Protein backbone atom coordinates (compact mmCIF):
# COMPACT_ATOMS: atom_id res chain seq x y z
CA UNK A 1 0.00 0.00 0.00
CA UNK A 2 1.51 3.38 -1.03
CA UNK A 3 2.59 5.74 1.73
CA UNK A 4 0.46 8.94 1.92
CA UNK A 5 2.18 12.29 1.18
CA UNK A 6 2.56 14.50 4.24
CA UNK A 7 0.61 17.79 4.15
CA UNK A 8 3.59 19.44 5.89
CA UNK A 9 5.90 18.55 3.02
CA UNK A 10 3.40 19.99 0.48
CA UNK A 11 3.13 23.28 2.40
CA UNK A 12 6.91 23.62 2.59
CA UNK A 13 7.29 23.05 -1.15
CA UNK A 14 4.60 25.58 -1.96
CA UNK A 15 6.25 28.16 0.32
CA UNK A 16 9.61 27.63 -1.37
CA UNK A 17 7.98 28.08 -4.78
CA UNK A 18 6.26 31.28 -3.72
CA UNK A 19 9.53 32.68 -2.32
CA UNK A 20 11.27 31.89 -5.64
CA UNK A 21 8.51 33.65 -7.59
CA UNK A 22 8.77 36.68 -5.30
CA UNK A 23 12.55 36.86 -5.78
CA UNK A 24 12.20 36.68 -9.57
CA UNK A 25 9.52 39.38 -9.51
CA UNK A 26 11.66 41.59 -7.28
CA UNK A 27 14.68 41.15 -9.55
CA UNK A 28 12.62 42.01 -12.60
CA UNK A 29 11.14 45.03 -10.88
CA UNK A 30 14.59 46.27 -9.90
CA UNK A 31 15.81 45.87 -13.49
CA UNK A 32 12.81 47.78 -14.79
CA UNK A 33 13.23 50.53 -12.19
CA UNK A 34 16.93 50.97 -12.83
CA UNK A 35 16.48 51.08 -16.62
CA UNK A 36 13.32 53.17 -16.84
CA UNK A 37 13.35 56.75 -18.09
CA UNK A 38 12.65 59.45 -15.51
CA UNK A 39 11.90 62.05 -18.17
CA UNK A 40 8.42 63.42 -18.62
CA UNK A 41 6.86 63.64 -22.06
CA UNK A 42 7.19 66.82 -24.14
CA UNK A 43 6.28 69.57 -23.63
CA UNK A 44 7.93 69.79 -20.23
CA UNK A 45 5.47 71.47 -17.85
CA UNK A 46 6.77 73.58 -14.96
CA UNK A 47 4.88 75.56 -12.34
CA UNK A 48 6.04 78.94 -11.06
CA UNK A 49 5.16 82.46 -10.01
CA UNK A 50 5.62 85.92 -11.49
CA UNK A 51 8.45 88.02 -10.11
CA UNK A 52 8.19 91.76 -10.70
CA UNK A 53 11.15 93.85 -9.64
CA UNK A 54 10.57 96.80 -7.38
CA UNK A 55 12.80 99.82 -6.91
CA UNK A 56 12.78 102.50 -4.23
CA UNK A 57 13.18 105.89 -5.90
CA UNK A 58 14.92 108.69 -4.02
CA UNK A 59 16.68 111.98 -4.71
CA UNK A 60 20.47 112.02 -4.81
CA UNK A 61 20.50 115.33 -2.93
CA UNK A 62 18.70 116.67 0.11
CA UNK A 63 16.05 119.35 -0.07
CA UNK A 64 12.36 120.27 0.20
CA UNK A 65 9.91 118.56 -2.14
CA UNK A 66 8.43 121.20 -4.44
CA UNK A 67 6.28 119.09 -6.78
CA UNK A 68 4.99 115.51 -7.11
CA UNK A 69 3.86 114.61 -10.62
CA UNK A 70 2.45 111.08 -10.10
CA UNK A 71 0.39 109.17 -7.57
CA UNK A 72 -0.10 105.55 -6.56
CA UNK A 73 -1.30 103.36 -9.43
CA UNK A 74 -0.02 105.70 -12.17
CA UNK A 75 1.91 104.18 -15.05
CA UNK A 76 5.20 105.90 -15.86
CA UNK A 77 7.62 105.74 -18.77
CA UNK A 78 11.39 105.68 -18.79
CA UNK A 79 12.82 109.17 -18.32
CA UNK A 80 9.56 110.68 -17.03
CA UNK A 81 9.84 113.34 -14.34
CA UNK A 82 8.21 112.10 -11.14
CA UNK A 83 9.05 114.78 -8.58
CA UNK A 84 11.27 117.81 -8.03
CA UNK A 85 12.89 119.65 -5.14
CA UNK A 86 12.98 123.39 -4.48
CA UNK A 87 15.82 124.51 -6.78
CA UNK A 88 16.53 127.98 -5.41
CA UNK A 89 19.44 126.84 -3.24
CA UNK A 90 21.01 124.83 -6.05
CA UNK A 91 20.64 127.75 -8.47
CA UNK A 92 22.25 130.18 -6.01
CA UNK A 93 25.14 127.80 -5.44
CA UNK A 94 25.64 127.44 -9.18
CA UNK A 95 25.61 131.23 -9.65
CA UNK A 96 28.27 131.58 -6.95
CA UNK A 97 30.45 128.95 -8.58
CA UNK A 98 30.10 130.67 -11.97
CA UNK A 99 31.18 134.01 -10.49
CA UNK A 100 34.22 132.46 -8.84
CA UNK A 101 35.11 130.73 -12.09
CA UNK A 102 34.92 134.01 -14.01
CA UNK A 103 37.10 135.74 -11.41
CA UNK A 104 39.72 133.01 -11.61
CA UNK A 105 39.61 133.03 -15.43
CA UNK A 106 40.28 136.77 -15.43
CA UNK A 107 43.19 136.30 -13.05
CA UNK A 108 44.69 133.64 -15.31
CA UNK A 109 44.27 135.83 -18.37
CA UNK A 110 46.04 138.67 -16.54
CA UNK A 111 48.99 136.46 -15.67
CA UNK A 112 49.24 135.04 -19.18
CA UNK A 113 49.08 138.49 -20.79
CA UNK A 114 51.91 139.85 -18.64
CA UNK A 115 52.38 143.53 -17.70
CA UNK A 116 50.91 146.33 -19.75
CA UNK A 117 53.22 148.48 -21.91
CA UNK A 118 52.27 151.48 -19.77
CA UNK A 119 53.50 149.70 -16.62
CA UNK A 120 56.79 148.83 -18.33
CA UNK A 121 57.21 152.43 -19.55
CA UNK A 122 56.60 153.71 -16.03
CA UNK A 123 59.28 151.38 -14.71
CA UNK A 124 61.70 152.62 -17.39
CA UNK A 125 61.05 156.24 -16.44
CA UNK A 126 61.72 155.44 -12.80
CA UNK A 127 65.06 153.91 -13.80
CA UNK A 128 65.95 157.01 -15.84
CA UNK A 129 65.01 159.28 -12.91
CA UNK A 130 67.19 157.39 -10.49
CA UNK A 131 70.07 157.21 -12.98
CA UNK A 132 69.95 161.03 -13.22
CA UNK A 133 70.02 161.23 -9.44
CA UNK A 134 72.98 158.87 -9.46
CA UNK A 135 74.84 161.13 -11.91
CA UNK A 136 74.23 164.14 -9.65
CA UNK A 137 75.37 162.18 -6.62
CA UNK A 138 78.51 161.21 -8.48
CA UNK A 139 79.31 164.87 -9.23
CA UNK A 140 78.77 165.81 -5.58
CA UNK A 141 81.03 162.97 -4.45
CA UNK A 142 83.82 163.99 -6.85
CA UNK A 143 83.63 167.62 -5.67
CA UNK A 144 83.80 166.60 -2.03
CA UNK A 145 86.79 164.41 -2.76
CA UNK A 146 88.68 167.29 -4.47
CA UNK A 147 87.90 169.67 -1.63
CA UNK A 148 89.13 167.11 0.88
CA UNK A 149 92.42 166.76 -1.00
CA UNK A 150 92.99 170.54 -1.06
CA UNK A 151 92.02 170.92 2.57
CA UNK A 152 89.07 173.15 1.74
CA UNK A 153 86.55 170.44 2.57
CA UNK A 154 85.96 168.38 5.65
CA UNK A 155 86.05 164.57 5.98
CA UNK A 156 82.40 164.57 7.10
CA UNK A 157 81.31 166.30 3.90
CA UNK A 158 83.12 163.67 1.87
CA UNK A 159 81.62 160.82 3.87
CA UNK A 160 78.09 162.22 3.48
CA UNK A 161 78.51 162.57 -0.28
CA UNK A 162 79.85 159.04 -0.56
CA UNK A 163 76.94 157.60 1.44
CA UNK A 164 74.43 159.54 -0.66
CA UNK A 165 76.01 158.21 -3.83
CA UNK A 166 75.82 154.59 -2.63
CA UNK A 167 72.17 155.01 -1.61
CA UNK A 168 71.17 156.38 -5.00
CA UNK A 169 73.19 153.65 -6.72
CA UNK A 170 71.27 150.98 -4.81
CA UNK A 171 67.97 152.58 -5.81
CA UNK A 172 69.05 152.56 -9.44
CA UNK A 173 69.87 148.84 -9.28
CA UNK A 174 66.53 148.13 -7.58
CA UNK A 175 64.54 150.00 -10.22
CA UNK A 176 66.47 148.25 -12.98
CA UNK A 177 65.55 144.81 -11.55
CA UNK A 178 61.93 145.86 -11.17
CA UNK A 179 61.86 146.98 -14.83
CA UNK A 180 63.36 143.64 -15.89
CA UNK A 181 60.64 141.75 -13.98
CA UNK A 182 58.05 143.93 -15.66
CA UNK A 183 59.44 143.00 -19.06
CA UNK A 184 59.59 139.26 -18.26
CA UNK A 185 55.97 139.09 -17.09
CA UNK A 186 54.43 136.46 -14.77
CA UNK A 187 56.30 133.37 -13.62
CA UNK A 188 55.38 130.04 -15.22
CA UNK A 189 54.66 128.57 -11.81
CA UNK A 190 52.15 131.34 -11.04
CA UNK A 191 50.40 130.75 -14.37
CA UNK A 192 50.22 126.99 -13.70
CA UNK A 193 48.81 127.60 -10.22
CA UNK A 194 46.18 129.97 -11.60
CA UNK A 195 45.25 127.47 -14.31
CA UNK A 196 44.84 124.73 -11.67
CA UNK A 197 42.61 127.00 -9.58
CA UNK A 198 40.48 127.69 -12.66
CA UNK A 199 40.12 123.93 -13.26
CA UNK A 200 39.03 123.53 -9.63
CA UNK A 201 36.33 126.15 -10.07
CA UNK A 202 35.11 124.51 -13.28
CA UNK A 203 34.87 121.14 -11.49
CA UNK A 204 32.85 122.82 -8.74
CA UNK A 205 30.50 124.19 -11.41
CA UNK A 206 29.98 120.69 -12.79
CA UNK A 207 29.14 119.47 -9.29
CA UNK A 208 26.63 122.29 -8.81
CA UNK A 209 25.06 121.61 -12.20
CA UNK A 210 24.78 117.92 -11.38
CA UNK A 211 23.12 118.71 -8.05
CA UNK A 212 20.67 120.98 -9.85
CA UNK A 213 19.88 118.16 -12.29
CA UNK A 214 19.50 115.67 -9.44
CA UNK A 215 16.83 117.91 -7.91
CA UNK A 216 14.46 116.24 -10.41
CA UNK A 217 13.50 112.59 -9.79
CA UNK A 218 13.43 110.60 -13.04
CA UNK A 219 11.85 107.16 -13.65
CA UNK A 220 14.66 104.69 -14.49
CA UNK A 221 12.38 102.45 -16.59
CA UNK A 222 8.69 101.83 -17.35
CA UNK A 223 6.61 100.79 -14.37
CA UNK A 224 3.67 101.40 -12.06
CA UNK A 225 3.83 103.50 -8.89
CA UNK A 226 3.08 101.18 -5.98
CA UNK A 227 3.28 103.77 -3.21
CA UNK A 228 4.00 107.45 -2.65
CA UNK A 229 5.96 107.63 0.58
CA UNK A 230 6.50 111.42 0.91
CA UNK A 231 4.30 114.44 0.25
CA UNK A 232 4.83 117.95 -1.12
CA UNK A 233 6.68 120.25 1.26
CA UNK A 234 8.48 117.46 3.10
CA UNK A 235 12.21 117.82 3.78
CA UNK A 236 14.02 114.71 2.55
CA UNK A 237 17.60 113.57 2.85
CA UNK A 238 19.61 112.13 0.00
CA UNK A 239 18.59 108.51 -0.55
CA UNK A 240 15.29 108.77 1.36
CA UNK A 241 12.54 106.88 -0.47
CA UNK A 242 9.90 109.03 -2.17
CA UNK A 243 8.22 106.48 -4.50
CA UNK A 244 8.18 102.69 -4.74
CA UNK A 245 8.06 101.69 -8.41
CA UNK A 246 7.11 98.27 -9.79
CA UNK A 247 9.02 97.70 -13.03
CA UNK A 248 6.92 96.28 -15.86
CA UNK A 249 9.83 95.24 -18.04
CA UNK A 250 11.30 92.72 -17.96
CA UNK A 251 8.90 90.34 -16.22
CA UNK A 252 10.29 87.11 -14.80
CA UNK A 253 8.69 83.83 -13.88
CA UNK A 254 10.49 81.94 -11.14
CA UNK A 255 10.08 78.20 -11.39
CA UNK A 256 11.94 75.03 -10.50
CA UNK A 257 12.98 71.99 -12.48
CA UNK A 258 13.63 68.56 -11.04
CA UNK A 259 17.15 67.16 -11.13
CA UNK A 260 16.06 64.38 -13.51
CA UNK A 261 14.76 66.96 -16.01
CA UNK A 262 17.75 69.30 -15.81
CA UNK A 263 19.67 67.84 -18.80
CA UNK A 264 16.68 68.53 -21.08
CA UNK A 265 16.79 72.33 -20.79
CA UNK A 266 19.34 75.11 -21.19
CA UNK A 267 19.63 78.91 -21.09
CA UNK A 268 18.14 80.65 -24.11
CA UNK A 269 15.53 78.00 -24.91
CA UNK A 270 12.22 79.44 -26.14
CA UNK A 271 9.20 78.58 -23.98
CA UNK A 272 5.51 79.36 -23.73
CA UNK A 273 3.89 80.76 -20.60
CA UNK A 274 0.23 80.84 -19.65
CA UNK A 275 -1.86 81.99 -16.73
CA UNK A 276 -4.72 80.23 -14.97
CA UNK A 277 -7.24 82.63 -16.51
CA UNK A 278 -9.36 80.80 -19.12
CA UNK A 279 -9.08 82.14 -22.65
CA UNK A 280 -5.81 83.96 -22.06
CA UNK A 281 -3.40 83.66 -24.97
CA UNK A 282 -0.05 82.01 -24.54
CA UNK A 283 2.88 84.36 -23.99
CA UNK A 284 6.36 83.88 -25.35
CA UNK A 285 9.41 83.67 -23.15
CA UNK A 286 12.84 82.19 -22.88
CA UNK A 287 14.95 80.64 -20.17
CA UNK A 288 17.32 83.29 -18.93
CA UNK A 289 18.95 81.72 -15.89
CA UNK A 290 19.44 78.29 -14.33
CA UNK A 291 20.83 78.02 -10.82
CA UNK A 292 24.13 76.21 -10.41
CA UNK A 293 23.20 74.82 -7.01
CA UNK A 294 20.43 72.45 -5.96
CA UNK A 295 17.92 73.09 -3.21
CA UNK A 296 14.94 71.41 -1.63
CA UNK A 297 11.58 71.95 -3.29
CA UNK A 298 9.84 75.02 -1.83
CA UNK A 299 6.39 74.41 -0.36
CA UNK A 300 4.75 76.74 -2.88
CA UNK A 301 6.01 74.76 -5.88
CA UNK A 302 4.02 71.83 -7.26
CA UNK A 303 5.87 69.18 -9.28
CA UNK A 304 5.24 65.58 -10.13
CA UNK A 305 8.28 64.54 -8.12
CA UNK A 306 8.32 64.12 -4.38
CA UNK A 307 8.63 67.35 -2.44
CA UNK A 308 11.79 66.08 -0.81
CA UNK A 309 13.50 65.87 -4.20
CA UNK A 310 16.21 68.34 -5.11
CA UNK A 311 15.32 70.95 -7.71
CA UNK A 312 17.12 73.76 -9.54
CA UNK A 313 15.74 77.26 -9.67
CA UNK A 314 15.43 78.90 -13.08
CA UNK A 315 14.20 82.22 -14.38
CA UNK A 316 12.02 82.63 -17.46
CA UNK A 317 11.93 86.07 -19.09
CA UNK A 318 8.38 86.72 -20.36
CA UNK A 319 7.23 89.13 -23.07
CA UNK A 320 4.23 90.63 -21.28
CA UNK A 321 3.02 92.87 -24.11
CA UNK A 322 -0.49 93.11 -22.64
CA UNK A 323 0.81 94.08 -19.16
CA UNK A 324 -1.47 91.60 -17.39
CA UNK A 325 1.07 89.91 -15.14
CA UNK A 326 1.22 90.86 -11.49
CA UNK A 327 3.56 90.05 -8.65
CA UNK A 328 3.12 86.48 -7.36
CA UNK A 329 0.68 85.28 -10.05
CA UNK A 330 0.87 81.49 -10.55
CA UNK A 331 2.12 80.61 -14.01
CA UNK A 332 2.56 77.47 -16.11
CA UNK A 333 5.69 77.20 -18.25
CA UNK A 334 5.60 74.90 -21.29
CA UNK A 335 8.97 73.92 -22.69
CA UNK A 336 8.57 72.38 -26.18
CA UNK A 337 10.77 69.65 -27.50
CA UNK A 338 13.88 71.05 -29.23
CA UNK A 339 14.35 70.27 -32.95
CA UNK A 340 16.02 66.98 -33.77
CA UNK A 341 19.77 67.23 -33.49
CA UNK A 342 19.70 70.57 -31.66
CA UNK A 343 21.86 70.69 -28.56
CA UNK A 344 20.38 71.90 -25.31
CA UNK A 345 20.87 75.65 -25.08
CA UNK A 346 21.52 75.96 -28.83
CA UNK A 347 18.92 78.75 -28.98
CA UNK A 348 20.99 80.97 -26.71
CA UNK A 349 20.58 84.60 -27.69
PELINFEN-V103391 format. One line per field, one symbol per residue. ss: DSSP state (H for helix, E for strand, L for the rest). psi: psi as a letter, one per 20 degrees, with the letter a starting at -180 (. if undefined). A space follows every 10 residues. Layout:
BEGIN
ss=???
psi=???
END
This chain:
BEGIN
ss=LLLLLLHHHH HHHHHHHHHH HHHHHHHHHH HHHHHLLLLL LLLEEEEEEE ELLEEEEELL LLEEEEEELL LLLLEELLLL EEEEELLHHH HHHHHHHHHH HHHHHHHHHH HHHLLLHHHH HHHHHHHHHH HHHHHHHHHH HHHHHHHHHH LLLLHHHHHH HHHHHHHHHH HHHHHHHHHH HHHHLLLHHH HHHHHHHHHH HHHHHHHHHH HHHLLEEELL LLEEEEEELL LLLLEELLLL EEEEEEELLL EEEEEEEELL LHHHLLLLLE EEEELLLLLL LLEEEEEEEE LLLLEELLLL LLLLLLLLLE EEEEEEEELL LLLLLLLLLE EEEEELLLLL LLLLLLLLL
psi=pqpqpphhhg hgghghghgg ghggggghhg ggghirpiqq qqqppqqaqp opqqpopqqi rqapphppir rpiqpqrpiq phrqrpihhh hggghghggh ggghhhgghg ghhaqqhhgg hhhghhgggh hghhghhggg ghghgghhhi ihqrhghggg hgghghghgh hghghghhhg hghhaqqhhh ghghhhhghg hhhhgggghh hhhiippqph rqapogqohr rpiqpqrpip pgqopopipr pqpprqpqhh igiirqpipp rqpqripqip qqqqaqpipp qiqqrqpqhi pprirqiiqq rppqppppnm hiliqrpipp qppoorpqqp ipqpjijp.
END
